[in-house]
Amino acid sequence: MTSTTCPISDEPVEVIPTVGDYAEFDCPSCGRFRISRTALKLVAKRSRRRRETLLDKARADAQGGDGIPFIRNIF
């Protein structure tokens, strides 16, 4: 795993290796989540509150499957 900053909280995080068109992070504040590469490029332009709202929505949508929140877009 490599280290970087969380795209939501800006805290240091571990990046979990993936094979898909997304990045996966394990943040002490945000928990484990995925974000599409497109959303990852655009999310930095949003306020921290907006980024947190996106993660909250992804958490709500994460029912079923593996339960890992996935931010697919930022709109």
PDB file of N, CA, C and O in Angstrom:
ATOM      1  N   MET A   1       0.836  -1.181   0.000  1.00  0.00           N
ATOM      2  CA  MET A   1       0.000   0.000   0.000  1.00  0.00           C
ATOM      3  C   MET A   1       0.882   1.247   0.000  1.00  0.00           C
ATOM      4  O   MET A   1       2.006   1.237   0.502  1.00  0.00           O
ATOM      5  N   THR A   2       0.352   2.294  -0.564  1.00  0.00           N
ATOM      6  CA  THR A   2       1.067   3.565  -0.576  1.00  0.00           C
ATOM      7  C   THR A   2       0.292   4.581   0.255  1.00  0.00           C
ATOM      8  O   THR A   2      -0.889   4.394   0.548  1.00  0.00           O
ATOM      9  N   SER A   3       0.969   5.646   0.624  1.00  0.00           N
ATOM     10  CA  SER A   3       0.346   6.686   1.429  1.00  0.00           C
ATOM     11  C   SER A   3       0.138   7.943   0.597  1.00  0.00           C
ATOM     12  O   SER A   3       0.918   8.245  -0.306  1.00  0.00           O
ATOM     13  N   THR A   4      -0.917   8.662   0.915  1.00  0.00           N
ATOM     14  CA  THR A   4      -1.242   9.930   0.279  1.00  0.00           C
ATOM     15  C   THR A   4      -2.169  10.676   1.234  1.00  0.00           C
ATOM     16  O   THR A   4      -2.217  10.346   2.419  1.00  0.00           O
ATOM     17  N   THR A   5      -2.898  11.660   0.752  1.00  0.00           N
ATOM     18  CA  THR A   5      -3.891  12.321   1.588  1.00  0.00           C
ATOM     19  C   THR A   5      -5.293  11.933   1.118  1.00  0.00           C
ATOM     20  O   THR A   5      -5.524  11.685  -0.065  1.00  0.00           O
ATOM     21  N   CYS A   6      -6.205  11.887   2.057  1.00  0.00           N
ATOM     22  CA  CYS A   6      -7.592  11.545   1.760  1.00  0.00           C
ATOM     23  C   CYS A   6      -8.226  12.659   0.930  1.00  0.00           C
ATOM     24  O   CYS A   6      -8.084  13.834   1.270  1.00  0.00           O
ATOM     25  N   PRO A   7      -8.921  12.314  -0.148  1.00  0.00           N
ATOM     26  CA  PRO A   7      -9.552  13.343  -0.972  1.00  0.00           C
ATOM     27  C   PRO A   7     -10.760  14.001  -0.287  1.00  0.00           C
ATOM     28  O   PRO A   7     -11.273  15.009  -0.774  1.00  0.00           O
ATOM     29  N   ILE A   8     -11.209  13.442   0.826  1.00  0.00           N
ATOM     30  CA  ILE A   8     -12.327  14.014   1.567  1.00  0.00           C
ATOM     31  C   ILE A   8     -11.828  14.852   2.743  1.00  0.00           C
ATOM     32  O   ILE A   8     -12.177  16.027   2.863  1.00  0.00           O
ATOM     33  N   SER A   9     -11.012  14.247   3.610  1.00  0.00           N
ATOM     34  CA  SER A   9     -10.584  14.910   4.849  1.00  0.00           C
ATOM     35  C   SER A   9      -9.212  15.579   4.775  1.00  0.00           C
ATOM     36  O   SER A   9      -8.855  16.353   5.663  1.00  0.00           O
ATOM     37  N   ASP A  10      -8.452  15.293   3.742  1.00  0.00           N
ATOM     38  CA  ASP A  10      -7.079  15.796   3.583  1.00  0.00           C
ATOM     39  C   ASP A  10      -6.101  15.240   4.623  1.00  0.00           C
ATOM     40  O   ASP A  10      -5.008  15.781   4.793  1.00  0.00           O
ATOM     41  N   GLU A  11      -6.483  14.176   5.313  1.00  0.00           N
ATOM     42  CA  GLU A  11      -5.607  13.530   6.285  1.00  0.00           C
ATOM     43  C   GLU A  11      -4.740  12.478   5.587  1.00  0.00           C
ATOM     44  O   GLU A  11      -5.094  12.005   4.507  1.00  0.00           O
ATOM     45  N   PRO A  12      -3.612  12.110   6.193  1.00  0.00           N
ATOM     46  CA  PRO A  12      -2.800  11.024   5.625  1.00  0.00           C
ATOM     47  C   PRO A  12      -3.588   9.714   5.624  1.00  0.00           C
ATOM     48  O   PRO A  12      -4.239   9.380   6.614  1.00  0.00           O
ATOM     49  N   VAL A  13      -3.530   8.972   4.516  1.00  0.00           N
ATOM     50  CA  VAL A  13      -4.257   7.706   4.380  1.00  0.00           C
ATOM     51  C   VAL A  13      -3.421   6.682   3.634  1.00  0.00           C
ATOM     52  O   VAL A  13      -2.410   7.004   3.009  1.00  0.00           O
ATOM     53  N   GLU A  14      -3.867   5.452   3.718  1.00  0.00           N
ATOM     54  CA  GLU A  14      -3.311   4.369   2.929  1.00  0.00           C
ATOM     55  C   GLU A  14      -4.170   4.192   1.687  1.00  0.00           C
ATOM     56  O   GLU A  14      -5.399   4.190   1.767  1.00  0.00           O
ATOM     57  N   VAL A  15      -3.525   4.045   0.551  1.00  0.00           N
ATOM     58  CA  VAL A  15      -4.233   3.753  -0.692  1.00  0.00           C
ATOM     59  C   VAL A  15      -4.203   2.248  -0.874  1.00  0.00           C
ATOM     60  O   VAL A  15      -3.137   1.633  -0.841  1.00  0.00           O
ATOM     61  N   ILE A  16      -5.364   1.657  -1.064  1.00  0.00           N
ATOM     62  CA  ILE A  16      -5.476   0.214  -1.236  1.00  0.00           C
ATOM     63  C   ILE A  16      -5.381  -0.086  -2.733  1.00  0.00           C
ATOM     64  O   ILE A  16      -6.132   0.491  -3.520  1.00  0.00           O
ATOM     65  N   PRO A  17      -4.475  -0.976  -3.141  1.00  0.00           N
ATOM     66  CA  PRO A  17      -4.343  -1.291  -4.570  1.00  0.00           C
ATOM     67  C   PRO A  17      -5.655  -1.818  -5.158  1.00  0.00           C
ATOM     68  O   PRO A  17      -6.358  -2.601  -4.519  1.00  0.00           O
ATOM     69  N   THR A  18      -5.975  -1.386  -6.372  1.00  0.00           N
ATOM     70  CA  THR A  18      -7.197  -1.818  -7.051  1.00  0.00           C
ATOM     71  C   THR A  18      -6.881  -2.208  -8.491  1.00  0.00           C
ATOM     72  O   THR A  18      -5.810  -1.905  -9.015  1.00  0.00           O
ATOM     73  N   VAL A  19      -7.829  -2.879  -9.106  1.00  0.00           N
ATOM     74  CA  VAL A  19      -7.687  -3.240 -10.512  1.00  0.00           C
ATOM     75  C   VAL A  19      -8.746  -2.555 -11.369  1.00  0.00           C
ATOM     76  O   VAL A  19      -8.729  -2.695 -12.591  1.00  0.00           O
ATOM     77  N   GLY A  20      -9.661  -1.821 -10.755  1.00  0.00           N
ATOM     78  CA  GLY A  20     -10.735  -1.151 -11.485  1.00  0.00           C
ATOM     79  C   GLY A  20     -10.421   0.303 -11.764  1.00  0.00           C
ATOM     80  O   GLY A  20      -9.319   0.781 -11.495  1.00  0.00           O
ATOM     81  N   ASP A  21     -11.407   0.998 -12.307  1.00  0.00           N
ATOM     82  CA  ASP A  21     -11.269   2.416 -12.634  1.00  0.00           C
ATOM     83  C   ASP A  21     -11.690   3.270 -11.439  1.00  0.00           C
ATOM     84  O   ASP A  21     -12.528   4.165 -11.559  1.00  0.00           O
ATOM     85  N   TYR A  22     -11.097   2.977 -10.297  1.00  0.00           N
ATOM     86  CA  TYR A  22     -11.381   3.710  -9.073  1.00  0.00           C
ATOM     87  C   TYR A  22     -10.166   3.622  -8.150  1.00  0.00           C
ATOM     88  O   TYR A  22      -9.286   2.779  -8.327  1.00  0.00           O
ATOM     89  N   ALA A  23     -10.146   4.515  -7.163  1.00  0.00           N
ATOM     90  CA  ALA A  23      -9.132   4.475  -6.110  1.00  0.00           C
ATOM     91  C   ALA A  23      -9.849   4.079  -4.826  1.00  0.00           C
ATOM     92  O   ALA A  23     -11.013   4.424  -4.626  1.00  0.00           O
ATOM     93  N   GLU A  24      -9.158   3.361  -3.968  1.00  0.00           N
ATOM     94  CA  GLU A  24      -9.739   2.951  -2.693  1.00  0.00           C
ATOM     95  C   GLU A  24      -8.838   3.444  -1.569  1.00  0.00           C
ATOM     96  O   GLU A  24      -7.620   3.269  -1.602  1.00  0.00           O
ATOM     97  N   PHE A  25      -9.465   4.064  -0.575  1.00  0.00           N
ATOM     98  CA  PHE A  25      -8.737   4.662   0.536  1.00  0.00           C
ATOM     99  C   PHE A  25      -9.225   4.075   1.853  1.00  0.00           C
ATOM    100  O   PHE A  25     -10.375   3.650   1.971  1.00  0.00           O
ATOM    101  N   ASP A  26      -8.331   4.057   2.843  1.00  0.00           N
ATOM    102  CA  ASP A  26      -8.687   3.688   4.207  1.00  0.00           C
ATOM    103  C   ASP A  26      -8.237   4.825   5.100  1.00  0.00           C
ATOM    104  O   ASP A  26      -7.067   4.918   5.474  1.00  0.00           O
ATOM    105  N   CYS A  27      -9.196   5.701   5.442  1.00  0.00           N
ATOM    106  CA  CYS A  27      -8.918   6.928   6.182  1.00  0.00           C
ATOM    107  C   CYS A  27      -9.351   6.765   7.642  1.00  0.00           C
ATOM    108  O   CYS A  27     -10.417   6.208   7.903  1.00  0.00           O
ATOM    109  N   PRO A  28      -8.544   7.241   8.598  1.00  0.00           N
ATOM    110  CA  PRO A  28      -8.943   7.138  10.003  1.00  0.00           C
ATOM    111  C   PRO A  28     -10.235   7.901  10.310  1.00  0.00           C
ATOM    112  O   PRO A  28     -10.986   7.497  11.197  1.00  0.00           O
ATOM    113  N   SER A  29     -10.501   8.978   9.604  1.00  0.00           N
ATOM    114  CA  SER A  29     -11.716   9.768   9.852  1.00  0.00           C
ATOM    115  C   SER A  29     -12.895   9.325   8.994  1.00  0.00           C
ATOM    116  O   SER A  29     -14.022   9.238   9.482  1.00  0.00           O
ATOM    117  N   CYS A  30     -12.644   9.046   7.730  1.00  0.00           N
ATOM    118  CA  CYS A  30     -13.721   8.732   6.780  1.00  0.00           C
ATOM    119  C   CYS A  30     -14.036   7.252   6.707  1.00  0.00           C
ATOM    120  O   CYS A  30     -15.130   6.875   6.286  1.00  0.00           O
ATOM    121  N   GLY A  31     -13.106   6.414   7.105  1.00  0.00           N
ATOM    122  CA  GLY A  31     -13.274   4.973   6.948  1.00  0.00           C
ATOM    123  C   GLY A  31     -12.833   4.551   5.552  1.00  0.00           C
ATOM    124  O   GLY A  31     -12.205   5.320   4.824  1.00  0.00           O
ATOM    125  N   ARG A  32     -13.169   3.331   5.197  1.00  0.00           N
ATOM    126  CA  ARG A  32     -12.788   2.794   3.887  1.00  0.00           C
ATOM    127  C   ARG A  32     -13.834   3.192   2.851  1.00  0.00           C
ATOM    128  O   ARG A  32     -15.034   3.049   3.085  1.00  0.00           O
ATOM    129  N   PHE A  33     -13.373   3.691   1.707  1.00  0.00           N
ATOM    130  CA  PHE A  33     -14.289   4.062   0.635  1.00  0.00           C
ATOM    131  C   PHE A  33     -13.567   4.020  -0.694  1.00  0.00           C
ATOM    132  O   PHE A  33     -12.338   3.987  -0.760  1.00  0.00           O
ATOM    133  N   ARG A  34     -14.369   4.022  -1.761  1.00  0.00           N
ATOM    134  CA  ARG A  34     -13.852   4.047  -3.128  1.00  0.00           C
ATOM    135  C   ARG A  34     -14.349   5.318  -3.807  1.00  0.00           C
ATOM    136  O   ARG A  34     -15.391   5.871  -3.455  1.00  0.00           O
ATOM    137  N   ILE A  35     -13.571   5.763  -4.789  1.00  0.00           N
ATOM    138  CA  ILE A  35     -13.972   6.931  -5.573  1.00  0.00           C
ATOM    139  C   ILE A  35     -13.501   6.713  -7.003  1.00  0.00           C
ATOM    140  O   ILE A  35     -12.369   6.291  -7.237  1.00  0.00           O
ATOM    141  N   SER A  36     -14.380   7.005  -7.957  1.00  0.00           N
ATOM    142  CA  SER A  36     -14.003   6.814  -9.362  1.00  0.00           C
ATOM    143  C   SER A  36     -12.845   7.751  -9.696  1.00  0.00           C
ATOM    144  O   SER A  36     -12.694   8.804  -9.076  1.00  0.00           O
ATOM    145  N   ARG A  37     -12.043   7.371 -10.661  1.00  0.00           N
ATOM    146  CA  ARG A  37     -10.886   8.201 -11.046  1.00  0.00           C
ATOM    147  C   ARG A  37     -11.349   9.568 -11.551  1.00  0.00           C
ATOM    148  O   ARG A  37     -10.683  10.572 -11.301  1.00  0.00           O
ATOM    149  N   THR A  38     -12.471   9.618 -12.251  1.00  0.00           N
ATOM    150  CA  THR A  38     -12.998  10.897 -12.741  1.00  0.00           C
ATOM    151  C   THR A  38     -13.408  11.779 -11.568  1.00  0.00           C
ATOM    152  O   THR A  38     -13.044  12.954 -11.521  1.00  0.00           O
ATOM    153  N   ALA A  39     -14.157  11.226 -10.625  1.00  0.00           N
ATOM    154  CA  ALA A  39     -14.576  11.995  -9.452  1.00  0.00           C
ATOM    155  C   ALA A  39     -13.366  12.436  -8.638  1.00  0.00           C
ATOM    156  O   ALA A  39     -13.354  13.541  -8.095  1.00  0.00           O
ATOM    157  N   LEU A  40     -12.357  11.589  -8.549  1.00  0.00           N
ATOM    158  CA  LEU A  40     -11.154  11.923  -7.793  1.00  0.00           C
ATOM    159  C   LEU A  40     -10.472  13.165  -8.355  1.00  0.00           C
ATOM    160  O   LEU A  40      -9.972  13.999  -7.601  1.00  0.00           O
ATOM    161  N   LYS A  41     -10.452  13.285  -9.674  1.00  0.00           N
ATOM    162  CA  LYS A  41      -9.836  14.456 -10.310  1.00  0.00           C
ATOM    163  C   LYS A  41     -10.612  15.733 -10.030  1.00  0.00           C
ATOM    164  O   LYS A  41     -10.026  16.812  -9.942  1.00  0.00           O
ATOM    165  N   LEU A  42     -11.934  15.616  -9.887  1.00  0.00           N
ATOM    166  CA  LEU A  42     -12.786  16.790  -9.745  1.00  0.00           C
ATOM    167  C   LEU A  42     -13.105  17.164  -8.302  1.00  0.00           C
ATOM    168  O   LEU A  42     -13.438  18.316  -8.026  1.00  0.00           O
ATOM    169  N   VAL A  43     -13.010  16.219  -7.386  1.00  0.00           N
ATOM    170  CA  VAL A  43     -13.462  16.453  -6.016  1.00  0.00           C
ATOM    171  C   VAL A  43     -12.625  17.510  -5.281  1.00  0.00           C
ATOM    172  O   VAL A  43     -13.141  18.186  -4.391  1.00  0.00           O
ATOM    173  N   ALA A  44     -11.379  17.659  -5.628  1.00  0.00           N
ATOM    174  CA  ALA A  44     -10.515  18.632  -4.948  1.00  0.00           C
ATOM    175  C   ALA A  44     -11.015  20.066  -5.117  1.00  0.00           C
ATOM    176  O   ALA A  44     -10.689  20.936  -4.309  1.00  0.00           O
ATOM    177  N   LYS A  45     -11.797  20.313  -6.150  1.00  0.00           N
ATOM    178  CA  LYS A  45     -12.316  21.656  -6.401  1.00  0.00           C
ATOM    179  C   LYS A  45     -13.532  21.975  -5.533  1.00  0.00           C
ATOM    180  O   LYS A  45     -14.014  23.108  -5.538  1.00  0.00           O
ATOM    181  N   ARG A  46     -14.028  20.997  -4.797  1.00  0.00           N
ATOM    182  CA  ARG A  46     -15.218  21.171  -3.961  1.00  0.00           C
ATOM    183  C   ARG A  46     -14.817  21.527  -2.529  1.00  0.00           C
ATOM    184  O   ARG A  46     -13.704  21.234  -2.092  1.00  0.00           O
ATOM    185  N   SER A  47     -15.733  22.155  -1.815  1.00  0.00           N
ATOM    186  CA  SER A  47     -15.471  22.477  -0.408  1.00  0.00           C
ATOM    187  C   SER A  47     -15.420  21.189   0.411  1.00  0.00           C
ATOM    188  O   SER A  47     -15.928  20.148  -0.007  1.00  0.00           O
ATOM    189  N   ARG A  48     -14.805  21.281   1.572  1.00  0.00           N
ATOM    190  CA  ARG A  48     -14.726  20.088   2.416  1.00  0.00           C
ATOM    191  C   ARG A  48     -16.128  19.607   2.789  1.00  0.00           C
ATOM    192  O   ARG A  48     -16.380  18.402   2.809  1.00  0.00           O
ATOM    193  N   ARG A  49     -17.028  20.518   3.080  1.00  0.00           N
ATOM    194  CA  ARG A  49     -18.396  20.126   3.430  1.00  0.00           C
ATOM    195  C   ARG A  49     -19.063  19.374   2.276  1.00  0.00           C
ATOM    196  O   ARG A  49     -19.753  18.379   2.498  1.00  0.00           O
ATOM    197  N   ARG A  50     -18.857  19.847   1.054  1.00  0.00           N
ATOM    198  CA  ARG A  50     -19.423  19.170  -0.119  1.00  0.00           C
ATOM    199  C   ARG A  50     -18.816  17.779  -0.273  1.00  0.00           C
ATOM    200  O   ARG A  50     -19.522  16.824  -0.597  1.00  0.00           O
ATOM    201  N   ARG A  51     -17.511  17.663  -0.042  1.00  0.00           N
ATOM    202  CA  ARG A  51     -16.852  16.353  -0.133  1.00  0.00           C
ATOM    203  C   ARG A  51     -17.421  15.394   0.908  1.00  0.00           C
ATOM    204  O   ARG A  51     -17.651  14.220   0.617  1.00  0.00           O
ATOM    205  N   GLU A  52     -17.647  15.896   2.122  1.00  0.00           N
ATOM    206  CA  GLU A  52     -18.222  15.059   3.179  1.00  0.00           C
ATOM    207  C   GLU A  52     -19.646  14.628   2.813  1.00  0.00           C
ATOM    208  O   GLU A  52     -20.045  13.496   3.086  1.00  0.00           O
ATOM    209  N   THR A  53     -20.405  15.531   2.197  1.00  0.00           N
ATOM    210  CA  THR A  53     -21.757  15.197   1.758  1.00  0.00           C
ATOM    211  C   THR A  53     -21.727  14.088   0.710  1.00  0.00           C
ATOM    212  O   THR A  53     -22.561  13.182   0.739  1.00  0.00           O
ATOM    213  N   LEU A  54     -20.776  14.155  -0.210  1.00  0.00           N
ATOM    214  CA  LEU A  54     -20.638  13.107  -1.225  1.00  0.00           C
ATOM    215  C   LEU A  54     -20.368  11.750  -0.584  1.00  0.00           C
ATOM    216  O   LEU A  54     -20.933  10.737  -0.997  1.00  0.00           O
ATOM    217  N   LEU A  55     -19.491  11.736   0.440  1.00  0.00           N
ATOM    218  CA  LEU A  55     -19.190  10.481   1.115  1.00  0.00           C
ATOM    219  C   LEU A  55     -20.404   9.991   1.902  1.00  0.00           C
ATOM    220  O   LEU A  55     -20.670   8.790   1.932  1.00  0.00           O
ATOM    221  N   ASP A  56     -21.140  10.895   2.536  1.00  0.00           N
ATOM    222  CA  ASP A  56     -22.357  10.501   3.256  1.00  0.00           C
ATOM    223  C   ASP A  56     -23.356   9.843   2.306  1.00  0.00           C
ATOM    224  O   ASP A  56     -23.972   8.834   2.650  1.00  0.00           O
ATOM    225  N   LYS A  57     -23.512  10.408   1.125  1.00  0.00           N
ATOM    226  CA  LYS A  57     -24.434   9.831   0.132  1.00  0.00           C
ATOM    227  C   LYS A  57     -23.941   8.446  -0.304  1.00  0.00           C
ATOM    228  O   LYS A  57     -24.735   7.516  -0.438  1.00  0.00           O
ATOM    229  N   ALA A  58     -22.635   8.316  -0.524  1.00  0.00           N
ATOM    230  CA  ALA A  58     -22.075   7.022  -0.920  1.00  0.00           C
ATOM    231  C   ALA A  58     -22.283   5.990   0.183  1.00  0.00           C
ATOM    232  O   ALA A  58     -22.556   4.824  -0.104  1.00  0.00           O
ATOM    233  N   ARG A  59     -22.156   6.405   1.439  1.00  0.00           N
ATOM    234  CA  ARG A  59     -22.406   5.477   2.550  1.00  0.00           C
ATOM    235  C   ARG A  59     -23.859   5.000   2.532  1.00  0.00           C
ATOM    236  O   ARG A  59     -24.137   3.815   2.717  1.00  0.00           O
ATOM    237  N   ALA A  60     -24.772   5.930   2.309  1.00  0.00           N
ATOM    238  CA  ALA A  60     -26.193   5.575   2.270  1.00  0.00           C
ATOM    239  C   ALA A  60     -26.493   4.624   1.113  1.00  0.00           C
ATOM    240  O   ALA A  60     -27.357   3.754   1.232  1.00  0.00           O
ATOM    241  N   ASP A  61     -25.788   4.786   0.002  1.00  0.00           N
ATOM    242  CA  ASP A  61     -25.997   3.946  -1.176  1.00  0.00           C
ATOM    243  C   ASP A  61     -25.279   2.601  -1.085  1.00  0.00           C
ATOM    244  O   ASP A  61     -25.501   1.735  -1.932  1.00  0.00           O
ATOM    245  N   ALA A  62     -24.431   2.406  -0.088  1.00  0.00           N
ATOM    246  CA  ALA A  62     -23.559   1.225  -0.008  1.00  0.00           C
ATOM    247  C   ALA A  62     -24.240  -0.001   0.580  1.00  0.00           C
ATOM    248  O   ALA A  62     -23.562  -0.937   1.003  1.00  0.00           O
ATOM    249  N   GLN A  63     -25.523  -0.012   0.612  1.00  0.00           N
ATOM    250  CA  GLN A  63     -26.226  -1.183   1.129  1.00  0.00           C
ATOM    251  C   GLN A  63     -26.201  -2.276   0.072  1.00  0.00           C
ATOM    252  O   GLN A  63     -26.476  -2.029  -1.102  1.00  0.00           O
ATOM    253  N   GLY A  64     -25.873  -3.473   0.498  1.00  0.00           N
ATOM    254  CA  GLY A  64     -25.726  -4.580  -0.439  1.00  0.00           C
ATOM    255  C   GLY A  64     -24.311  -4.628  -0.971  1.00  0.00           C
ATOM    256  O   GLY A  64     -23.482  -3.798  -0.596  1.00  0.00           O
ATOM    257  N   GLY A  65     -24.024  -5.556  -1.814  1.00  0.00           N
ATOM    258  CA  GLY A  65     -22.669  -5.691  -2.353  1.00  0.00           C
ATOM    259  C   GLY A  65     -21.675  -5.906  -1.223  1.00  0.00           C
ATOM    260  O   GLY A  65     -21.975  -6.596  -0.248  1.00  0.00           O
ATOM    261  N   ASP A  66     -20.502  -5.321  -1.351  1.00  0.00           N
ATOM    262  CA  ASP A  66     -19.490  -5.496  -0.309  1.00  0.00           C
ATOM    263  C   ASP A  66     -19.597  -4.423   0.774  1.00  0.00           C
ATOM    264  O   ASP A  66     -18.840  -4.451   1.744  1.00  0.00           O
ATOM    265  N   GLY A  67     -20.523  -3.484   0.622  1.00  0.00           N
ATOM    266  CA  GLY A  67     -20.767  -2.477   1.657  1.00  0.00           C
ATOM    267  C   GLY A  67     -19.754  -1.354   1.719  1.00  0.00           C
ATOM    268  O   GLY A  67     -19.808  -0.531   2.632  1.00  0.00           O
ATOM    269  N   ILE A  68     -18.827  -1.297   0.769  1.00  0.00           N
ATOM    270  CA  ILE A  68     -17.837  -0.223   0.759  1.00  0.00           C
ATOM    271  C   ILE A  68     -18.419   0.959  -0.016  1.00  0.00           C
ATOM    272  O   ILE A  68     -18.775   0.815  -1.186  1.00  0.00           O
ATOM    273  N   PRO A  69     -18.520   2.133   0.628  1.00  0.00           N
ATOM    274  CA  PRO A  69     -19.052   3.304  -0.073  1.00  0.00           C
ATOM    275  C   PRO A  69     -18.242   3.623  -1.338  1.00  0.00           C
ATOM    276  O   PRO A  69     -17.015   3.529  -1.335  1.00  0.00           O
ATOM    277  N   PHE A  70     -18.940   3.999  -2.417  1.00  0.00           N
ATOM    278  CA  PHE A  70     -18.297   4.272  -3.700  1.00  0.00           C
ATOM    279  C   PHE A  70     -18.829   5.599  -4.228  1.00  0.00           C
ATOM    280  O   PHE A  70     -20.006   5.714  -4.570  1.00  0.00           O
ATOM    281  N   ILE A  71     -17.959   6.593  -4.291  1.00  0.00           N
ATOM    282  CA  ILE A  71     -18.309   7.892  -4.861  1.00  0.00           C
ATOM    283  C   ILE A  71     -18.082   7.785  -6.366  1.00  0.00           C
ATOM    284  O   ILE A  71     -16.944   7.703  -6.828  1.00  0.00           O
ATOM    285  N   ARG A  72     -19.168   7.787  -7.119  1.00  0.00           N
ATOM    286  CA  ARG A  72     -19.072   7.603  -8.570  1.00  0.00           C
ATOM    287  C   ARG A  72     -19.034   8.920  -9.323  1.00  0.00           C
ATOM    288  O   ARG A  72     -18.399   9.018 -10.373  1.00  0.00           O
ATOM    289  N   ASN A  73     -19.703   9.923  -8.801  1.00  0.00           N
ATOM    290  CA  ASN A  73     -19.659  11.239  -9.434  1.00  0.00           C
ATOM    291  C   ASN A  73     -19.781  12.305  -8.352  1.00  0.00           C
ATOM    292  O   ASN A  73     -20.061  11.989  -7.196  1.00  0.00           O
ATOM    293  N   ILE A  74     -19.574  13.545  -8.715  1.00  0.00           N
ATOM    294  CA  ILE A  74     -19.586  14.602  -7.700  1.00  0.00           C
ATOM    295  C   ILE A  74     -20.731  15.584  -7.911  1.00  0.00           C
ATOM    296  O   ILE A  74     -20.699  16.693  -7.377  1.00  0.00           O
ATOM    297  N   PHE A  75     -21.722  15.198  -8.666  1.00  0.00           N
ATOM    298  CA  PHE A  75     -22.838  16.098  -8.945  1.00  0.00           C
ATOM    299  C   PHE A  75     -24.043  15.735  -8.110  1.00  0.00           C
ATOM    300  O   PHE A  75     -25.083  16.386  -8.211  1.00  0.00           O
TER     301      PHE A  75
END
